Every structure is written in C-alpha cells, then in structure tokens.
Amino acid sequence: MKHMKRFFIFICTLGLLGVSAQAQRLTSPFYTQLKSKMAGSVFAQKNPGLNRLAWMRYYPVSNRVVEPVGTWERIGYWFDSSDTVSAMAGYLYQMYISASVYGATQAPARLDENYFGALDAFEHMRDSFNVQDSLDFYRSHKKEIKARLANYFSQARLPKYNADDLKNDYVEAAFLNTLKNSAGKNGRAGFTLARAKWTASIPAQEKAFFKKYMQASLQELSRQVVLYEENAASLDVLDKTAGRYNSSSKQYLYRPATDECAACTYASCRKICRAVVGRKNARSASNLRLYEITMRPQKGEYLAAADGKTNFISPDGKKYPQWQYHAAALAVARRDGKFVPVVIDKFLFKEPVEFSAWLKKFDAKTSVMYLKPFRLRAADEKRLVSPDGRKGKNIVKDGRTYTPYPVGK
C-alpha cells in the first residue's frame, strides 16, 4: 500500500511538472498566427526591440493633474474589478505583441529591459495590485479579461483573438508566470537588465529638442525645493493621555529640488509634457511616450554601479553618496517610422543620452528597473514649490518653517 501511495504521488508530481512546462510554451494557434504576422513585418524586423511598440497599447501624455485616491474611492475599488481586468488584459496583450515580435517559443523566466512597456497597464492603475495574485485573478475573471483582449486585438487590426479558444490559456498562464517571477516583496513587478535587443542613436534634432527642455526644467528647479513632512522621534507621542501630545511629533523638512533625482525626473517630464500637448504645430503627443524610471537594488540596501561599486560618479567626476534608488526621465519619441528612447538624467549625464547608455551605468546582476507612465500628480505639484522666504538655512512656505533635509538620508 505504501508503494502504491508513493507511486501515486510520483505520478501526480510528474503531471504537475508537465502542466508547468506546458504552460511555459507558447504554442496556441492564435499565437502562431500572430508571430507569423510580426515575422513578415519589415517594420518589426528593422529594430524589433523598439518597433514592437508600434502595436502596443500605451497611455498618451496629458496635462490633466491626477488627484490622489480618496478613502471612499479606495473602498469602492475593493468591489470593482474592472480596473484590474483592464490592467490584466493590457499586460497580456503587450506580452503577446512583444513575444511574437521576438519570435519567442517560450515565455521569458522574468521580464527584462527588452519588455519595457509590458507593465504600463498595471502601473497606470488607480490603486496598486499585487501581481503575485495575477494567476488567481485571471482564473476568476477569465471571461472578462478575454473579452477585453479580443477588443484590443480588433482595435489594432491584428489577427482575430478567439476568446473561446482554451488553447490560449496555456500561453496566458506562461505570461502570468513571468509576471509572478518578476515581482518584488511589495508585489510590484520590475525589469531585470539584459543585453538590449535594440540599437538606436539619438538624431541631432531629437537631442536638441530634449536638451532644451532638460535645461529649462533645471533652470526652473534651481528656484524650487521639495517639501517633506515626517514623523519625528518624540517622547510626547508616547504620553497622549497626560495631555502632553503636541505637534513636535512631526518634522518639516526641505531639500533643494536639483538635489533630488525624483524631483528632477518629474520636472523634466512635466516640461516635455506641456511642450507637446495642446500646442499647434508641435510634435504630435501620439508619437511620444513619457516614463519615470526608478532603478533599485534587487538585494541589499544600495544600488551598485556597473563596476560593482556602490558610489556613482557625477559627469564632473565627483563621487556621490550611496544611493538607495535612482530616478530618471525616459522619453520614447517616434520619428520617421522609428522609436528613439532618450533618457534625461542630470546626475549621470550632462545631456540627454540613449536609453542603452543609461542602463550601462548600473550593475546588471543586482539592479532592477521600474517604469511608470508619466502623469501630472497633485501630490507632487504640492510638494515641489518655490519658497515664500528664507530664515538663514531654513525656508518658509505658507507660514510654516522647514529645516534642511539631513545629509545622508
């Protein structure tokens, strides 16, 4: 009896492994047809790493300022799955496109830089979603997700996606396993660094355009600060019942905006956004994608540079303090049928540079990259301000005094 039981467990284990292996293969008739379509496209063949973007879905730049999600709205999201359905369908669509352009026969083990843009729908959600739960969500909302997928492929005038063909489930399960494997502890997926599948230099006209707005944003930022409100260590907070609880439990800090990479990134994106959207004779906003990139360490506390050291070097040769993260602006412009990815990062380069050149600054083995489509946000507009006045090293804003942000924090 014991031997029979062990044999049964062994067979079940083999079966599960077989399902897992099958889930990683990309073999549905629809995927095969889509791959054939992409393989015959001269446009994709010229530069597959970037020109796959021609068929992908994205979020155009907008001058609308997004307000923070309120408590009641957040509660309402718990009962509304439509946002997650849209994000799930968006991710699967992007992966179908990317994998077919690359002619992949298997789903990638993890997302890498060559799949950037695949997570746009998740990054654009109203509220965060733990992507480690994606497979369970997919199974419980499969009909809605597939209906949305069919609509996406129809809009793109690509091969018809049959929502009733269960063979697509294997391909989609493989893509969702990729997503799960790409998630960090917080449930947010990122991109590892790999050899780029594209080669693209920045045309002079593009470089001049982005350099103009890089310089303009830095000039504006030189007069601005970033405000912080943090909890301060205070014994008062432990003695509320004694009536000694007061505002000393909060500390109000500021930092020059040009010293803060996230502020520089936001300001650069904002300048480009406002230059492109809503102006006559300006380049079409539909030909531009804007991202805020954040590079973080996969393990440990600090980012490592390409040489393995944890101190990065400025364009002038000065050594920076160790970075727990680093942010930069990524603009992907479409010009003459080609996509050109340009990074604006005054901390590492004096002028706009190729995306591939920026990526080479980081240690590929220990870095993970997060990209979110740029949006103007009320919270950032509120904390990125010009001071009303100064008191020595302190500044005053709206009647409140802010002290310098501690060095090294």
C-alpha positions as CSV (number, residue, x, y, z in Angstrom):
1,M,0.0,0.0,0.0
2,K,2.9,2.3,0.9
3,H,4.5,1.7,-2.5
4,M,1.2,2.4,-4.3
5,K,0.8,5.7,-2.4
6,R,4.4,6.8,-3.3
7,F,3.8,5.8,-6.9
8,F,0.6,7.9,-7.0
9,I,2.4,10.9,-5.5
10,F,5.2,10.5,-8.1
11,I,2.8,10.4,-11.0
12,C,0.9,13.4,-9.7
13,T,4.2,15.3,-9.3
14,L,5.1,14.5,-12.9
15,G,1.7,15.6,-14.0
16,L,2.1,19.0,-12.3
17,L,5.6,19.4,-13.8
18,G,4.2,18.6,-17.2
19,V,1.4,21.2,-16.8
20,S,4.0,23.8,-15.6
21,A,6.3,23.0,-18.6
22,Q,3.4,23.2,-21.0
23,A,2.3,26.5,-19.5
24,Q,5.7,28.0,-20.4
25,R,5.5,27.0,-24.1
26,L,3.9,29.4,-26.5
27,T,2.1,27.1,-28.9
28,S,-1.6,28.3,-29.4
29,P,-2.8,28.7,-33.0
30,F,-3.5,32.3,-32.3
31,Y,0.0,33.0,-31.0
32,T,1.4,31.2,-34.0
33,Q,-0.6,33.3,-36.4
34,L,0.4,36.5,-34.6
35,K,4.0,35.5,-34.7
36,S,3.8,34.9,-38.4
37,K,2.2,38.3,-38.9
38,M,5.1,40.0,-37.0
39,A,7.8,38.0,-38.7
40,G,6.5,39.3,-42.1
41,S,6.6,42.9,-41.0
42,V,9.6,44.8,-42.4
43,F,8.9,47.5,-39.8
44,A,9.4,45.0,-36.9
45,Q,12.4,43.3,-38.5
46,K,14.4,46.6,-38.7
47,N,14.5,47.1,-34.9
48,P,12.3,44.5,-33.1
49,G,13.4,45.7,-29.6
50,L,11.8,49.1,-30.1
51,N,9.5,48.8,-33.1
52,R,7.3,46.3,-31.3
53,L,6.0,49.5,-29.6
54,A,4.1,50.3,-32.8
55,W,1.5,47.7,-32.0
56,M,1.5,48.0,-28.2
57,R,-1.0,50.0,-26.2
58,Y,0.1,53.0,-24.3
59,Y,-1.0,56.0,-22.3
60,P,-0.6,59.3,-24.2
61,V,0.9,62.3,-22.3
62,S,-1.7,64.6,-20.8
63,N,-1.8,67.9,-19.0
64,R,-4.5,66.7,-16.6
65,V,-3.4,66.7,-13.0
66,V,-4.3,63.5,-11.2
67,E,-5.7,63.9,-7.7
68,P,-4.8,61.3,-5.0
69,V,-7.2,58.4,-4.5
70,G,-9.6,59.1,-1.6
71,T,-10.6,56.7,1.2
72,W,-14.1,56.1,-0.1
73,E,-12.8,55.6,-3.6
74,R,-10.3,53.1,-2.4
75,I,-13.0,51.2,-0.5
76,G,-15.1,51.2,-3.7
77,Y,-12.2,49.7,-5.7
78,W,-12.4,46.6,-3.5
79,F,-15.8,45.8,-5.0
80,D,-14.9,46.9,-8.6
81,S,-12.7,44.6,-10.6
82,S,-12.9,46.5,-13.9
83,D,-9.6,48.3,-13.3
84,T,-7.7,45.1,-12.6
85,V,-9.4,43.4,-15.6
86,S,-8.2,46.2,-17.8
87,A,-4.7,46.0,-16.4
88,M,-4.5,42.2,-16.8
89,A,-5.7,42.3,-20.4
90,G,-3.3,45.1,-21.1
91,Y,-0.4,43.2,-19.8
92,L,-1.3,40.0,-21.7
93,Y,-1.8,42.0,-24.9
94,Q,1.6,43.7,-24.5
95,M,3.3,40.3,-23.9
96,Y,1.6,38.7,-26.9
97,I,2.9,41.5,-29.1
98,S,6.4,41.5,-27.6
99,A,6.9,37.7,-27.7
100,S,5.6,37.4,-31.2
101,V,7.9,40.2,-32.5
102,Y,10.8,38.4,-30.9
103,G,9.7,35.1,-32.3
104,A,9.8,33.5,-28.9
105,T,8.8,29.9,-28.4
106,Q,8.8,30.2,-24.6
107,A,7.8,32.9,-22.2
108,P,10.7,34.6,-20.5
109,A,11.5,33.4,-17.0
110,R,11.4,37.1,-15.8
111,L,10.8,40.4,-17.5
112,D,13.9,42.2,-18.6
113,E,14.6,45.6,-20.2
114,N,13.6,44.3,-23.7
115,Y,10.0,44.0,-22.5
116,F,9.7,47.6,-21.2
117,G,6.2,48.9,-21.7
118,A,4.6,45.5,-20.9
119,L,3.7,46.7,-17.4
120,D,2.2,50.0,-18.3
121,A,-1.4,49.0,-17.6
122,F,-0.5,47.8,-14.1
123,E,1.5,51.0,-13.4
124,H,-1.4,53.1,-14.6
125,M,-4.0,51.5,-12.2
126,R,-5.9,53.8,-9.8
127,D,-4.6,51.6,-6.9
128,S,-1.8,49.2,-6.5
129,F,-2.2,45.4,-7.3
130,N,-0.1,42.6,-6.1
131,V,0.9,40.9,-9.3
132,Q,1.7,37.7,-7.4
133,D,-2.1,37.2,-7.3
134,S,-2.4,37.6,-11.1
135,L,-3.0,33.9,-11.9
136,D,-5.8,33.5,-9.4
137,F,-7.4,36.7,-10.6
138,Y,-7.1,35.6,-14.2
139,R,-8.8,32.3,-13.4
140,S,-11.7,34.0,-11.6
141,H,-12.2,36.8,-14.3
142,K,-11.1,34.9,-17.4
143,K,-14.3,35.7,-19.4
144,E,-14.0,39.5,-18.8
145,I,-10.2,39.5,-19.5
146,K,-10.5,37.5,-22.7
147,A,-13.3,39.8,-24.0
148,R,-11.1,42.8,-23.4
149,L,-8.2,41.1,-25.1
150,A,-10.3,40.3,-28.2
151,N,-11.3,44.0,-28.3
152,Y,-7.6,45.1,-28.1
153,F,-6.5,43.0,-31.0
154,S,-9.5,44.1,-33.0
155,Q,-8.7,47.8,-32.4
156,A,-5.1,47.1,-33.5
157,R,-6.3,45.3,-36.7
158,L,-4.2,42.3,-35.9
159,P,-5.2,38.6,-36.2
160,K,-8.6,37.9,-34.6
161,Y,-8.3,36.7,-31.0
162,N,-10.8,33.9,-30.2
163,A,-11.9,34.4,-26.6
164,D,-13.4,30.9,-26.6
165,D,-10.3,29.1,-27.6
166,L,-9.0,27.5,-24.4
167,K,-5.6,26.8,-26.1
168,N,-4.7,30.4,-25.4
169,D,-4.9,29.7,-21.7
170,Y,-1.5,28.0,-21.8
171,V,0.1,31.0,-23.4
172,E,-1.5,33.4,-21.0
173,A,-0.6,31.2,-18.0
174,A,3.0,31.3,-19.2
175,F,3.0,35.1,-19.4
176,L,1.4,35.3,-15.9
177,N,4.1,33.1,-14.5
178,T,6.6,35.5,-16.0
179,L,4.8,38.3,-14.2
180,K,4.8,36.5,-10.9
181,N,8.5,35.7,-11.2
182,S,9.2,39.4,-11.8
183,A,7.5,40.6,-8.6
184,G,9.4,42.0,-5.6
185,K,8.4,41.7,-2.0
186,N,5.9,44.5,-2.4
187,G,4.1,42.7,-5.2
188,R,5.2,45.2,-7.8
189,A,6.9,43.8,-10.9
190,G,10.1,45.2,-12.4
191,F,12.6,44.6,-15.2
192,T,16.0,43.0,-14.8
193,L,18.8,44.2,-17.0
194,A,19.9,42.2,-20.0
195,R,21.6,42.7,-23.4
196,A,19.3,45.2,-25.3
197,K,17.7,43.9,-28.4
198,W,17.9,47.3,-30.0
199,T,20.5,49.7,-31.3
200,A,19.4,53.3,-31.5
201,S,21.3,56.6,-31.5
202,I,19.6,59.9,-30.9
203,P,19.2,62.0,-34.1
204,A,20.6,65.6,-33.7
205,Q,17.1,67.1,-33.9
206,E,15.8,64.9,-31.1
207,K,18.7,65.5,-28.9
208,A,18.4,69.3,-29.3
209,F,14.7,69.1,-28.5
210,F,15.1,67.2,-25.3
211,K,18.2,69.1,-24.3
212,K,16.2,72.3,-24.5
213,Y,13.6,71.1,-22.0
214,M,16.2,69.5,-19.8
215,Q,17.9,72.8,-19.4
216,A,14.6,74.6,-18.9
217,S,13.5,72.3,-16.2
218,L,16.8,72.6,-14.3
219,Q,16.6,76.3,-14.5
220,E,13.1,76.3,-13.0
221,L,14.1,73.7,-10.4
222,S,17.1,75.9,-9.3
223,R,14.4,78.2,-7.6
224,Q,12.4,75.4,-6.1
225,V,12.5,72.9,-3.2
226,V,11.0,69.6,-2.3
227,L,8.9,69.6,0.9
228,Y,8.8,66.7,3.4
229,E,6.6,66.0,6.4
230,E,7.9,63.2,8.5
231,N,7.3,61.7,11.9
232,A,9.9,62.9,14.4
233,A,11.1,60.9,17.3
234,S,9.4,62.4,20.4
235,L,8.5,61.2,23.9
236,D,5.4,63.3,23.6
237,V,3.8,60.8,21.3
238,L,4.1,58.2,24.0
239,D,2.2,60.3,26.5
240,K,-1.0,61.3,24.9
241,T,-3.1,60.6,28.0
242,A,-1.1,63.1,30.0
243,G,-2.1,65.9,27.7
244,R,1.5,66.4,26.5
245,Y,0.9,65.3,22.9
246,N,1.8,68.2,20.5
247,S,2.9,69.0,17.0
248,S,6.5,68.2,17.9
249,S,5.8,64.6,16.7
250,K,6.1,66.0,13.1
251,Q,9.2,67.5,11.5
252,Y,9.0,69.7,8.4
253,L,12.0,69.4,6.1
254,Y,13.0,70.7,2.6
255,R,15.6,69.8,0.1
256,P,16.8,71.8,-3.0
257,A,14.9,70.3,-5.9
258,T,18.1,70.0,-8.0
259,D,19.5,67.6,-5.4
260,E,16.5,65.3,-5.6
261,C,16.6,62.9,-8.6
262,A,12.8,62.1,-8.3
263,A,12.0,65.9,-8.5
264,C,14.3,66.4,-11.5
265,T,12.6,63.4,-13.2
266,Y,9.2,64.8,-12.5
267,A,10.1,68.3,-13.6
268,S,11.7,67.1,-16.9
269,C,8.7,65.0,-17.8
270,R,6.4,67.9,-16.9
271,K,8.3,70.4,-19.2
272,I,8.2,67.9,-22.1
273,C,4.5,67.1,-21.5
274,R,3.5,70.8,-21.5
275,A,5.6,71.5,-24.6
276,V,4.0,68.7,-26.6
277,V,0.4,68.7,-25.5
278,G,-2.2,71.2,-26.7
279,R,0.1,73.4,-28.9
280,K,-0.3,74.0,-32.6
281,N,2.4,72.8,-34.9
282,A,4.1,70.9,-32.0
283,R,5.1,67.3,-32.4
284,S,2.0,65.0,-32.0
285,A,1.5,63.7,-28.5
286,S,0.6,60.4,-30.0
287,N,4.2,60.0,-31.1
288,L,5.6,60.4,-27.6
289,R,5.7,58.2,-24.5
290,L,7.0,59.5,-21.2
291,Y,8.1,57.4,-18.3
292,E,9.6,57.9,-14.9
293,I,12.3,55.3,-14.3
294,T,13.4,54.1,-10.9
295,M,16.3,51.8,-10.5
296,R,16.6,49.9,-7.2
297,P,18.8,47.1,-5.8
298,Q,17.4,43.6,-6.1
299,K,19.1,42.8,-2.8
300,G,20.9,44.8,-0.2
301,E,20.4,48.5,0.7
302,Y,22.3,50.3,-2.0
303,L,22.5,50.4,-5.8
304,A,25.7,49.2,-7.4
305,A,27.3,50.9,-10.4
306,A,28.4,48.9,-13.5
307,D,31.9,48.5,-11.9
308,G,30.3,46.9,-8.8
309,K,31.0,49.9,-6.5
310,T,28.1,51.5,-4.6
311,N,29.2,55.1,-5.3
312,F,28.2,56.6,-8.6
313,I,30.2,59.3,-10.3
314,S,28.9,62.7,-11.5
315,P,29.5,63.9,-15.0
316,D,32.2,66.2,-13.4
317,G,34.0,63.3,-11.8
318,K,32.7,63.8,-8.2
319,K,31.7,60.8,-6.1
320,Y,28.0,60.7,-4.9
321,P,26.9,59.3,-1.5
322,Q,25.5,55.8,-1.8
323,W,22.1,55.6,-3.5
324,Q,19.2,53.5,-2.2
325,Y,17.5,54.2,-5.5
326,H,17.9,56.4,-8.5
327,A,15.3,58.1,-10.8
328,A,15.4,59.5,-14.3
329,A,13.1,60.5,-17.1
330,L,12.6,58.3,-20.2
331,A,11.1,59.8,-23.4
332,V,10.3,57.5,-26.3
333,A,9.8,59.5,-29.4
334,R,8.6,58.1,-32.8
335,R,10.2,59.8,-35.7
336,D,10.3,58.7,-39.4
337,G,8.9,55.3,-38.5
338,K,11.4,54.6,-35.8
339,F,11.2,54.8,-32.0
340,V,14.0,56.6,-30.2
341,P,14.4,56.1,-26.4
342,V,16.1,59.1,-24.7
343,V,17.0,59.4,-21.0
344,I,17.3,62.7,-19.2
345,D,19.4,62.4,-16.0
346,K,21.5,65.4,-15.0
347,F,23.1,63.3,-12.2
348,L,24.9,60.9,-14.6
349,F,25.0,62.8,-17.9
350,K,25.3,66.4,-19.0
351,E,22.9,66.0,-21.9
352,P,20.1,63.6,-23.0
353,V,21.5,60.1,-23.8
354,E,20.4,56.8,-25.3
355,F,18.5,54.5,-23.0
356,S,21.0,51.8,-23.6
357,A,23.9,54.1,-22.5
358,W,22.0,55.0,-19.3
359,L,21.3,51.3,-18.5
360,K,25.1,50.6,-18.7
361,K,25.7,52.8,-15.7
362,F,24.2,50.1,-13.4
363,D,25.3,46.7,-12.3
364,A,23.1,44.3,-14.4
365,K,23.3,41.5,-11.9
366,T,22.0,43.4,-8.9
367,S,19.7,46.1,-10.3
368,V,16.0,46.0,-11.1
369,M,14.2,48.7,-13.1
370,Y,10.7,50.1,-12.6
371,L,8.9,52.2,-15.2
372,K,5.6,54.1,-14.8
373,P,3.9,56.2,-17.5
374,F,4.3,59.8,-16.5
375,R,1.3,61.7,-15.1
376,L,1.0,65.1,-13.5
377,R,0.1,64.4,-9.9
378,A,-1.4,66.8,-7.4
379,A,0.7,65.4,-4.6
380,D,4.0,66.2,-6.5
381,E,2.8,69.6,-7.5
382,K,2.1,70.4,-3.8
383,R,5.5,69.3,-2.5
384,L,7.6,70.8,-5.4
385,V,7.4,74.6,-4.7
386,S,9.1,77.9,-4.6
387,P,9.8,79.2,-1.0
388,D,8.0,82.3,0.2
389,G,11.1,83.4,2.1
390,R,14.2,82.3,3.9
391,K,15.5,82.4,7.5
392,G,19.1,81.5,7.5
393,K,19.3,77.9,6.3
394,N,15.6,77.4,6.8
395,I,12.8,78.3,4.4
396,V,9.3,79.5,4.9
397,K,6.3,78.2,2.9
398,D,2.7,79.1,3.7
399,G,3.6,80.3,7.1
400,R,5.5,77.1,8.1
401,T,9.2,76.9,8.6
402,Y,11.1,74.0,7.0
403,T,14.6,72.9,8.0
404,P,17.2,71.4,5.7
405,Y,16.8,67.6,5.0
406,P,19.6,65.8,6.9
407,V,22.6,64.9,4.7
408,G,22.8,61.2,4.1
409,K,19.1,60.5,4.4
